[in-house]
Amino acid sequence: MIEPIDEYCVQQLKEYDGKNLVSVTKEGLELPEDEEEKKKLEELKNKFENLCKIMKDILDKKIEKVTVSNRLVASPCCIVTSTYGWTANMERIMKSQALRDSSTMGYMTAKKHLEINPLHPIIETLREKAEADKNDKAVKDLVILLYETALLSSGFTLEDPQTHANRIYRMIKLGLGIDDDDSAVEDLIQPADEEMPVLEGDDDTSRMEEVD
């Protein structure tokens, strides 16, 4: 879909050629599974149940719930919307409306769910770290960073891009082994309260003001 009107049309187009149309970006997507796959998914849900609760507590009102997904393959997580919530494309369209209803915006944009991929190494390592210490600041940063990255990859926009950028910078510093209190870079920055140099001609200007 490349035109804004397409989003409105697809919402009303429920069936085509005898087949129901389902959005893969919304919850409730059912993929064909055999009994063995269903059993394995239930085991994974039980294994990651605690991590889902921790992630929900960290993200709080940003999402409605965190669930284990069976739709993901290469990505660690993704953002989906509820059955009657706005898709990412629809949310962008509504945000661009000058006369939009702010009360509806707040209600509809809150209908987001985070789905995690239990087979991805990032999620598995995060589960181990969270079980070791759920209050670890690194766990909180990683969860929020995963959520914000999932927002972008799922087509949504960030409310505060600068905070997201700062969080990425902290992770880069951590990967490079740089301490947060490292002042090597700060020494290169001129202090804000340092006196500005006197410009040439200031004395002449002062004398002219006295004459006036």
Backbone hydrogen bonds in HBPLUS format (Angstrom, degrees):
<---DONOR---> <-ACCEPTOR-->    atom                        ^
c    i                          cat <-CA-CA->   ^        H-A-AA   ^      H-
h    n   atom  resd res      DA  || num        DHA   H-A  angle D-A-AA Bond
n    s   type  num  typ     dist DA aas  dist angle  dist       angle   num
A0006-ASP N   A0003-GLU O   2.98 MM   3  5.45 143.9  2.11 111.9 122.1     1
A0007-GLU N   A0004-PRO O   3.25 MM   3  5.82 137.9  2.44 111.0 119.2     2
A0009-CYS N   A0005-ILE O   3.06 MM   4  6.34 158.3  2.11 152.5 159.0     3
A0010-VAL N   A0006-ASP O   2.97 MM   4  6.12 166.9  1.98 156.5 158.7     4
A0011-GLN N   A0007-GLU O   3.33 MM   4  6.42 147.9  2.44 137.6 145.2     5
A0012-GLN N   A0009-CYS O   3.08 MM   3  5.44 136.8  2.27 104.6 115.8     6
A0013-LEU N   A0009-CYS O   3.01 MM   4  6.22 126.9  2.30 140.3 155.8     7
A0021-LEU N   A0014-LYS O   2.97 MM   7  5.49 171.2  1.97 136.2 138.4     8
A0016-TYR N   A0019-LYS O   2.84 MM   3  5.31 161.3  1.87 150.8 155.5     9
A0019-LYS N   A0016-TYR O   2.99 MM   3  5.31 157.9  2.04 111.8 119.0    10
A0026-LYS N   A0023-SER O   3.37 MM   3  5.70 163.5  2.40 110.2 111.5    11
A0081-THR N   A0025-THR O   3.09 MM  56  6.60 154.6  2.16 144.6 149.9    12
A0027-GLU N   A0081-THR O   2.83 MM  54  6.05 151.0  1.92 167.1 169.5    13
A0038-LYS N   A0034-ASP O   3.06 MM   4  6.34 157.0  2.11 153.5 160.4    14
A0039-LYS N   A0035-GLU O   2.99 MM   4  6.17 155.6  2.05 145.9 152.2    15
A0040-LYS N   A0036-GLU O   3.01 MM   4  6.22 154.8  2.07 144.6 151.4    16
A0041-LEU N   A0037-GLU O   2.97 MM   4  6.16 153.9  2.04 145.1 152.0    17
A0042-GLU N   A0038-LYS O   3.08 MM   4  6.34 154.2  2.15 145.5 151.7    18
A0043-GLU N   A0039-LYS O   3.12 MM   4  6.40 151.7  2.20 143.9 151.4    19
A0044-LEU N   A0040-LYS O   3.00 MM   4  6.30 153.6  2.07 147.1 154.2    20
A0045-LYS N   A0041-LEU O   2.92 MM   4  6.17 151.5  2.00 147.5 155.5    21
A0046-ASN N   A0042-GLU O   3.09 MM   4  6.35 155.0  2.16 145.1 150.7    22
A0047-LYS N   A0043-GLU O   2.99 MM   4  6.20 150.9  2.07 142.9 151.5    23
A0048-PHE N   A0044-LEU O   2.97 MM   4  6.12 153.1  2.04 150.4 155.8    24
A0052-CYS N   A0048-PHE O   3.01 MM   4  6.24 157.8  2.06 152.7 158.5    25
A0053-LYS N   A0049-GLU O   3.17 MM   4  6.47 151.8  2.25 144.9 151.7    26
A0054-ILE N   A0050-ASN O   3.02 MM   4  6.32 158.3  2.06 149.8 155.6    27
A0055-MET N   A0051-LEU O   2.90 MM   4  6.10 165.5  1.92 156.4 159.9    28
A0056-LYS N   A0052-CYS O   2.98 MM   4  6.11 152.7  2.06 141.8 149.4    29
A0057-ASP N   A0053-LYS O   2.95 MM   4  6.19 154.6  2.02 147.2 153.9    30
A0058-ILE N   A0054-ILE O   3.00 MM   4  6.27 151.7  2.08 147.5 155.2    31
A0059-LEU N   A0055-MET O   2.95 MM   4  6.10 168.4  1.96 152.0 155.1    32
A0060-ASP N   A0056-LYS O   2.73 MM   4  5.55 138.7  1.90 140.9 152.3    33
A0062-LYS N   A0059-LEU O   3.02 MM   3  5.54 165.3  2.04 138.7 138.6    34
A0064-GLU N   A0112-LYS O   2.81 MM  48  5.92 170.5  1.81 176.6 176.5    35
A0114-LEU N   A0065-LYS O   3.05 MM  49  6.43 165.4  2.07 161.6 164.1    36
A0067-THR N   A0114-LEU O   2.94 MM  47  6.44 156.1  2.00 156.4 164.2    37
A0116-ILE N   A0067-THR O   2.93 MM  49  6.37 158.1  1.98 160.3 167.3    38
A0069-SER N   A0116-ILE O   2.87 MM  47  5.54 169.4  1.88 161.4 157.8    39
A0117-ASN N   A0076-PRO O   2.75 MM  41  5.01 160.3  1.79 147.7 142.6    40
A0078-CYS N   A0115-GLU O   2.94 MM  37  5.44 146.8  2.05 149.5 158.9    41
A0115-GLU N   A0078-CYS O   2.95 MM  37  5.44 171.7  1.96 163.7 166.0    42
A0080-VAL N   A0113-HIS O   2.91 MM  33  5.23 166.0  1.93 152.9 157.5    43
A0113-HIS N   A0080-VAL O   2.69 MM  33  5.23 164.1  1.72 164.9 164.7    44
A0082-SER N   A0111-LYS O   3.24 MM  29  5.66 145.3  2.37 137.6 141.4    45
A0085-GLY N   A0082-SER O   3.08 MM   3  4.91 161.6  2.11 103.3 109.0    46
A0091-GLU N   A0087-THR O   2.90 MM   4  6.12 153.8  1.97 150.7 158.2    47
A0092-ARG N   A0088-ALA O   3.09 MM   4  6.37 154.8  2.16 146.0 151.8    48
A0093-ILE N   A0089-ASN O   3.07 MM   4  6.35 155.0  2.14 145.2 152.2    49
A0094-MET N   A0090-MET O   2.95 MM   4  6.19 162.3  1.98 152.4 156.3    50
A0095-LYS N   A0091-GLU O   2.96 MM   4  6.12 153.6  2.03 146.8 154.0    51
A0096-SER N   A0092-ARG O   3.21 MM   4  6.36 134.0  2.43 138.3 148.8    52
A0096-SER N   A0093-ILE O   3.21 MM   3  5.32 135.9  2.42  96.9 108.7    53
A0097-GLN N   A0094-MET O   3.16 MM   3  5.32 159.0  2.21 104.6 111.1    54
A0105-MET N   A0101-ASP O   3.04 MM   4  6.32 154.5  2.11 149.8 157.7    55
A0106-GLY N   A0102-SER O   3.09 MM   4  6.32 160.6  2.13 150.0 152.8    56
A0107-TYR N   A0103-SER O   3.31 MM   4  6.52 149.6  2.41 138.7 146.3    57
A0108-MET N   A0104-THR O   2.89 MM   4  6.02 172.9  1.90 161.2 162.7    58
A0109-THR N   A0105-MET O   2.98 MM   4  5.84 163.6  2.01 150.8 155.6    59
A0111-LYS N   A0108-MET O   3.27 MM   3  5.65 166.9  2.29 111.6 115.5    60
A0120-HIS N   A0117-ASN O   3.16 MM   3  5.59 168.1  2.18 116.5 120.0    61
A0124-GLU N   A0120-HIS O   3.09 MM   4  6.38 160.3  2.13 155.0 161.2    62
A0125-THR N   A0121-PRO O   2.93 MM   4  6.00 163.8  1.96 147.2 151.3    63
A0126-LEU N   A0122-ILE O   2.92 MM   4  6.05 153.9  1.99 143.5 151.6    64
A0127-ARG N   A0123-ILE O   2.92 MM   4  6.10 148.4  2.02 142.8 151.0    65
A0128-GLU N   A0124-GLU O   3.15 MM   4  6.48 153.2  2.22 144.4 150.7    66
A0129-LYS N   A0125-THR O   3.00 MM   4  6.30 159.6  2.04 150.9 156.2    67
A0130-ALA N   A0126-LEU O   2.89 MM   4  6.02 158.9  1.93 149.0 155.0    68
A0131-GLU N   A0127-ARG O   2.98 MM   4  6.13 152.5  2.06 145.8 152.7    69
A0132-ALA N   A0128-GLU O   3.05 MM   4  6.22 142.1  2.20 139.0 149.2    70
A0133-ASP N   A0129-LYS O   2.99 MM   4  6.24 158.5  2.04 150.3 155.2    71
A0136-ASP N   A0133-ASP O   3.19 MM   3  5.51 163.8  2.22 113.9 115.9    72
A0139-VAL N   A0136-ASP O   3.10 MM   3  5.34 126.1  2.40 101.0 114.1    73
A0140-LYS N   A0136-ASP O   3.29 MM   4  6.74 155.7  2.36 148.4 154.4    74
A0141-ASP N   A0137-LYS O   2.94 MM   4  6.23 164.2  1.97 154.2 158.1    75
A0142-LEU N   A0138-ALA O   2.91 MM   4  6.03 158.7  1.95 145.8 151.9    76
A0143-VAL N   A0139-VAL O   2.95 MM   4  6.12 158.2  1.99 149.5 155.1    77
A0144-ILE N   A0140-LYS O   3.05 MM   4  6.26 169.0  2.06 153.8 156.4    78
A0145-LEU N   A0141-ASP O   2.86 MM   4  5.97 156.2  1.92 146.4 154.1    79
A0146-LEU N   A0142-LEU O   2.85 MM   4  5.98 155.7  1.90 145.9 152.3    80
A0147-TYR N   A0143-VAL O   2.95 MM   4  6.18 156.3  2.00 146.1 152.9    81
A0148-GLU N   A0144-ILE O   2.90 MM   4  6.13 166.2  1.92 153.1 156.1    82
A0149-THR N   A0145-LEU O   2.93 MM   4  6.01 157.6  1.98 145.8 152.4    83
A0150-ALA N   A0146-LEU O   2.87 MM   4  5.98 151.2  1.95 143.0 151.3    84
A0151-LEU N   A0147-TYR O   2.92 MM   4  6.23 145.1  2.05 144.2 154.1    85
A0152-LEU N   A0148-GLU O   3.19 MM   4  6.51 159.2  2.23 145.5 149.1    86
A0153-SER N   A0149-THR O   2.95 MM   4  6.21 169.6  1.96 154.2 156.9    87
A0154-SER N   A0150-ALA O   2.90 MM   4  5.84 134.5  2.11 139.2 150.2    88
A0156-PHE N   A0151-LEU O   2.79 MM   5  5.03 148.8  1.89 161.9 153.2    89
A0155-GLY N   A0152-LEU O   3.09 MM   3  5.26 161.4  2.13 106.5 112.0    90
A0164-HIS N   A0160-ASP O   3.41 MM   4  6.75 157.4  2.46 147.7 154.0    91
A0165-ALA N   A0161-PRO O   2.89 MM   4  6.17 153.9  1.96 148.9 156.3    92
A0166-ASN N   A0162-GLN O   2.90 MM   4  6.18 159.2  1.94 150.8 156.0    93
A0167-ARG N   A0163-THR O   3.03 MM   4  6.23 150.3  2.12 143.6 151.4    94
A0168-ILE N   A0164-HIS O   3.08 MM   4  6.38 150.8  2.17 145.3 152.9    95
A0169-TYR N   A0165-ALA O   2.94 MM   4  6.26 155.7  2.00 150.5 157.5    96
A0170-ARG N   A0166-ASN O   3.02 MM   4  6.30 151.1  2.11 143.9 151.0    97
A0171-MET N   A0167-ARG O   3.13 MM   4  6.43 151.4  2.22 141.8 149.1    98
A0172-ILE N   A0168-ILE O   2.90 MM   4  6.21 149.9  1.99 149.2 158.1    99
A0173-LYS N   A0169-TYR O   2.90 MM   4  6.18 158.6  1.95 149.9 155.4   100
A0174-LEU N   A0170-ARG O   2.92 MM   4  6.14 150.9  2.01 142.0 150.4   101
A0175-GLY N   A0171-MET O   2.91 MM   4  6.15 151.7  1.99 142.9 150.3   102
A0176-LEU N   A0172-ILE O   2.94 MM   4  6.19 140.9  2.09 144.1 155.0   103
A0178-ILE N   A0173-LYS O   2.81 MM   5  4.96 165.2  1.83 153.2 151.4   104
A0177-GLY N   A0174-LEU O   3.23 MM   3  5.06 152.6  2.30  95.4 103.6   105
A0182-ASP N   A0179-ASP O   3.18 MM   3  5.24 158.5  2.23 109.2 110.2   106
A0187-ASP N   A0183-SER O   3.02 MM   4  6.13 144.0  2.15 147.4 153.8   107
A0188-LEU N   A0185-VAL O   3.02 MM   3  5.43 144.7  2.15 107.4 117.4   108
A0189-ILE N   A0186-GLU O   3.07 MM   3  5.21 151.5  2.15 102.7 111.6   109
A0194-GLU N   A0191-PRO O   3.37 MM   3  5.53 166.6  2.38 107.1 109.6   110
A0202-ASP N   A0199-LEU O   3.35 MM   3  6.00 148.9  2.45 138.2 136.7   111
A0205-THR N   A0201-GLY O   3.11 MM   4  6.33 156.4  2.16 147.7 154.2   112
A0206-SER N   A0202-ASP O   3.02 MM   4  6.25 153.3  2.09 145.4 152.1   113
A0207-ARG N   A0203-ASP O   3.05 MM   4  6.35 157.0  2.11 148.8 154.4   114
A0208-MET N   A0204-ASP O   3.04 MM   4  6.30 153.7  2.11 147.0 153.9   115
A0209-GLU N   A0205-THR O   3.06 MM   4  6.33 149.0  2.16 144.9 153.0   116
A0210-GLU N   A0206-SER O   3.07 MM   4  6.40 146.2  2.19 144.2 153.1   117
A0211-VAL N   A0207-ARG O   3.10 MM   4  6.42 150.3  2.19 145.4 152.8   118
A0212-ASP N   A0208-MET O   3.08 MM   4  6.38 155.0  2.15 145.1 151.4   119
